[in-house]
Amino acid sequence: MSEGLNLGGATGSNGTSGGNEGLGARSPVIEICGVRKAYRLGNRRVDVLRGVDLIVGRGEFVALRGSSGAGKSTLLHLLAGLDTADEGAVRVASVDLASASPSEASRFRNLKIGVVFQSYHLFPELDALENVCVPARLARRGVDECVARAKTLLERVGLGQRFEHRPRELSGGEQQRVAIARALINRPELILADEPTGNLDSRTGDEIVDLLCSLRAEQDVTLVVATHDSRVASRAPRVIELVDGRVESRLGGWG
């Protein structure tokens, strides 16, 4: 692990420019400056992010809204260390992900970031308890510790009677609850949710958003949800609108 990756939870500087109005005494968990990202499709260059600046304070709930192709998922992948920017700075919990090697980014993500995907991404051969334990076991935590916390989290998300059920035995909403519990197992500082209600009916989707909001407060984590659903976005105190790879508007703000 390079010296630049401090996994001890140090906070960032409050002096970062680029949309930090109203930050006050809160330290930023996310600091993005001048981020650009493009992909190649054959001989064609596709610009996905075109100079994004963004700061998200510790403990905030932010909705990242935009139509398909606006760059929401790409931005979340950069924040999770699953991809790297072509230009600009991406700092999460004071760590510069642009300078991290793939292995460093993977370890940082495992310890500091919980990711919730639209399609759940559960291991089909593992039961709910085993799926939730995976990140903690990768972090080399003891078996007893992993199991105890996984049971606590599954009970909290309403699946106390589903420990031994495999994904195929669970509904879509139940699978997403398992994925949320898994994202919280290592006590992350940041939860990134990419269209977490996209495969769910409206009632179940509302329940998942309720759960994320409650857990954000209980676990004292920062929550960023990427969505094209205005119902989901309306639940966030702050909404970031992405249009053609640029931040077009900021609704709400730090209270």
C-alpha positions in Angstrom: 0.0 0.0 0.0 1.4 3.3 -1.0 1.8 6.1 1.5 -0.8 8.2 -0.3 -3.6 5.8 0.7 -4.4 6.4 4.3 -7.1 4.0 5.3 -7.3 5.3 8.8 -10.3 7.6 8.1 -8.6 11.0 8.1 -10.9 13.8 7.0 -10.3 16.0 4.1 -9.5 19.7 3.9 -12.4 22.2 4.1 -10.6 24.6 1.7 -11.3 22.7 -1.5 -12.8 24.8 -4.3 -15.5 23.8 -6.7 -19.0 23.9 -5.1 -18.3 23.8 -1.4 -20.6 26.7 -0.5 -22.3 26.1 2.8 -19.8 23.3 3.8 -19.1 25.1 7.1 -17.5 22.8 9.7 -18.4 19.6 7.9 -15.5 17.8 6.3 -16.0 16.6 2.7 -16.1 12.9 2.0 -16.2 13.4 -1.8 -14.1 16.0 -3.6 -14.2 16.0 -7.4 -12.5 18.6 -9.5 -12.4 18.9 -13.3 -13.2 15.3 -13.9 -13.4 14.1 -17.5 -14.0 10.6 -18.8 -14.3 9.3 -22.3 -14.6 5.9 -23.9 -13.7 4.5 -27.4 -16.4 2.8 -29.4 -14.5 1.6 -32.5 -13.0 4.8 -34.0 -15.5 7.0 -32.2 -14.7 8.9 -29.0 -17.6 9.2 -26.6 -17.3 11.9 -23.9 -19.2 10.8 -20.9 -18.1 13.2 -18.2 -17.0 16.7 -19.4 -15.5 18.6 -16.5 -17.4 17.7 -13.3 -16.9 19.5 -10.0 -18.6 18.2 -6.9 -18.2 18.2 -3.1 -20.3 16.1 -0.8 -20.1 16.6 2.9 -19.8 13.9 5.6 -23.2 12.4 6.4 -25.1 13.9 3.4 -27.7 12.2 1.3 -27.3 13.3 -2.3 -29.3 12.1 -5.3 -27.4 12.1 -8.6 -30.1 12.4 -11.2 -30.0 12.2 -15.0 -31.3 10.3 -18.0 -29.7 7.2 -19.3 -26.3 8.0 -20.7 -25.9 11.2 -18.7 -22.9 9.8 -16.8 -24.4 8.8 -13.5 -23.0 5.3 -13.4 -19.6 6.4 -14.7 -19.3 8.9 -11.9 -20.3 6.3 -9.3 -17.7 3.9 -10.8 -15.0 6.6 -10.4 -16.1 7.3 -6.8 -15.9 3.5 -6.0 -12.5 3.2 -7.6 -13.9 0.8 -10.2 -12.6 3.1 -13.0 -10.2 6.0 -13.3 -10.7 9.5 -14.7 -8.9 10.7 -17.8 -8.5 14.1 -16.3 -9.2 15.8 -12.9 -9.1 14.7 -9.3 -11.2 12.2 -7.4 -10.8 12.1 -3.7 -12.9 10.0 -1.3 -12.3 10.2 2.4 -9.2 12.2 1.7 -7.7 9.4 -0.5 -6.7 10.3 -4.1 -8.1 7.4 -6.1 -6.3 8.7 -9.3 -3.0 7.7 -7.7 -4.1 4.3 -6.4 -3.2 1.0 -8.0 -6.0 -1.4 -8.8 -5.1 -3.5 -5.7 -5.0 -0.3 -3.5 -8.4 0.9 -4.9 -9.9 -2.6 -4.3 -8.8 -2.6 -0.7 -9.9 0.9 -0.1 -13.3 0.2 -1.6 -13.7 -2.9 0.6 -13.0 -1.0 3.8 -14.4 2.4 3.2 -17.1 2.2 0.5 -20.3 0.1 0.3 -21.7 -0.3 -3.2 -25.4 -1.3 -3.9 -26.1 -2.3 -7.5 -29.4 -2.3 -9.4 -29.0 -6.0 -10.2 -28.0 -7.0 -6.6 -24.9 -9.0 -7.7 -25.4 -11.7 -5.1 -23.5 -15.0 -5.3 -26.2 -17.5 -6.3 -24.5 -20.4 -4.5 -24.3 -18.6 -1.2 -27.2 -18.0 1.2 -28.1 -14.5 2.5 -25.8 -14.7 5.6 -22.9 -15.9 3.5 -23.4 -13.2 0.9 -23.4 -10.5 3.6 -20.2 -11.9 5.1 -18.2 -11.8 1.9 -16.7 -8.3 2.2 -15.8 -8.8 5.8 -14.1 -12.1 5.1 -12.2 -10.4 2.3 -11.1 -7.8 4.9 -9.8 -10.8 6.9 -12.2 -10.3 9.8 -12.8 -13.3 12.1 -15.6 -15.7 11.2 -17.5 -15.2 14.5 -17.3 -11.4 14.1 -18.5 -11.5 10.5 -21.4 -13.8 11.3 -22.5 -11.8 14.3 -22.6 -8.5 12.4 -24.2 -10.1 9.3 -27.0 -11.5 11.4 -27.5 -8.1 13.1 -27.6 -6.3 9.7 -30.0 -8.9 8.2 -32.3 -8.6 11.2 -32.2 -4.8 10.8 -33.2 -4.9 7.1 -36.1 -7.2 7.9 -34.6 -10.6 6.9 -34.0 -12.2 10.3 -35.8 -15.3 9.1 -34.0 -15.5 5.8 -30.4 -16.3 6.9 -30.2 -19.6 5.0 -32.2 -18.6 1.9 -30.3 -18.4 -1.4 -30.9 -15.5 -3.8 -33.3 -17.6 -6.0 -35.5 -18.1 -2.9 -35.8 -14.4 -2.3 -37.9 -11.7 -3.9 -36.2 -8.8 -5.7 -36.8 -6.5 -2.7 -35.4 -9.1 -0.4 -32.3 -9.5 -2.5 -31.7 -5.8 -2.5 -32.0 -5.8 1.3 -29.3 -8.5 1.4 -27.2 -6.3 -0.9 -27.7 -3.3 1.4 -26.7 -5.3 4.5 -23.6 -6.5 2.6 -22.7 -2.9 1.7 -22.7 -2.0 5.4 -20.8 -5.0 6.8 -17.4 -3.2 7.0 -18.9 0.0 8.5 -18.1 2.1 5.4 -17.9 5.9 5.3 -19.7 6.1 2.0 -22.6 4.2 0.4 -23.0 4.4 -3.4 -26.3 3.1 -4.7 -26.7 2.8 -8.5 -30.4 2.7 -9.5 -31.2 0.7 -6.3 -34.9 0.6 -7.1 -34.6 0.1 -10.9 -35.7 -3.5 -10.8 -38.4 -3.1 -8.2 -42.0 -2.1 -8.2 -42.9 1.3 -6.8 -44.0 0.1 -3.4 -40.9 -2.1 -2.9 -38.8 0.7 -4.3 -40.2 3.1 -1.7 -39.4 0.6 1.1 -35.8 0.3 -0.1 -35.4 4.1 -0.2 -36.9 4.3 3.3 -34.4 1.7 4.5 -31.4 3.5 2.9 -32.5 6.7 4.6 -32.9 5.1 8.0 -29.6 3.2 7.8 -27.8 6.4 6.6 -28.9 8.1 9.9 -28.3 5.1 12.1 -24.8 4.2 10.7 -23.7 7.8 10.2 -22.6 7.3 6.6 -22.7 9.5 3.5 -25.2 8.3 0.9 -25.1 9.0 -2.8 -27.9 7.5 -4.9 -27.8 7.6 -8.7 -31.3 7.5 -10.2 -33.4 8.6 -13.1 -36.5 8.3 -10.9 -37.8 11.7 -9.7 -39.7 9.9 -6.8 -36.4 8.6 -5.5 -34.5 11.9 -6.1 -37.2 13.8 -4.3 -36.3 12.0 -1.0 -32.8 13.6 -1.0 -32.2 17.0 0.6 -29.7 17.7 -2.2 -30.1 16.8 -5.9 -27.3 16.9 -8.5 -28.5 17.0 -12.1 -26.2 15.5 -14.7 -27.0 16.5 -18.3 -24.7 15.3 -21.1 -21.8 14.7 -18.6 -22.0 18.1 -16.9 -23.5 19.3 -13.6 -26.4 21.5 -14.7 -28.0 22.2 -11.4 -27.8 21.8 -7.7 -31.1 21.6 -5.8 -31.1 21.9 -2.0 -27.9 22.0 0.0 -26.3 21.5 3.3 -28.5 22.6 6.2 
